[in-house]
Amino acid sequence: MKFTANQQRWWTRTATAHEHSVEGRWLPLLGLSGLLSALIFATWRCGPFAGIPANAEAVAKDEAPADFHQLPAIRILLRADASGNLASIGLDGQPVKDAADLRAQIRAFLGPAATEATVEAELDCDGHLRYEHTQRIIAEISACTSADGRTMVPLVDRIKFLPRQK
């Protein structure tokens, strides 16, 4: 590189005919190859080039056989009196006497598939029902003792609270 004086500036760069550095040629190529390899790795990792179709999850949901052990959800209504105590219990629209009767009706609903079936309970609670009553009902329907009386068998696998009705 040569520097010479000029009228407007006290120095200017004069270009020589064959002045190219190694960094000027290889650095952009290295950056481009790194970017290209990162892009190829990301697309390979995400699926289409790995043999997995792009909509594999949608296809799996549509073609998967229905779970024959899945039973319909049961709806449990918990109504409170004016002071917030549990006043009435209902199972799928039918009145139930108490929590023990509720557990017995759920066992009857499950029938012989009690050990392998999964059932979801939807709790429809009053807004002013005290929490300890809801907690006691959940404890009653979560599990029961087996026929031999030694182990606990799950009755309800999932519990979902329904939104309050206005």
Beta strands, then each sheet from edge to edge (+ up, - down):
strand 1: 2-4
strand 2: 12-14
strand 3: 74-80
strand 4: 86-91
strand 5: 94-96
strand 6: 120-125
strand 7: 143-145
strand 8: 152-154
strand 9: 158-161
sheet 1: 1+ 2-
sheet 2: 5+ 4- 3+ 6+ 9+
sheet 3: 7+ 8-
end
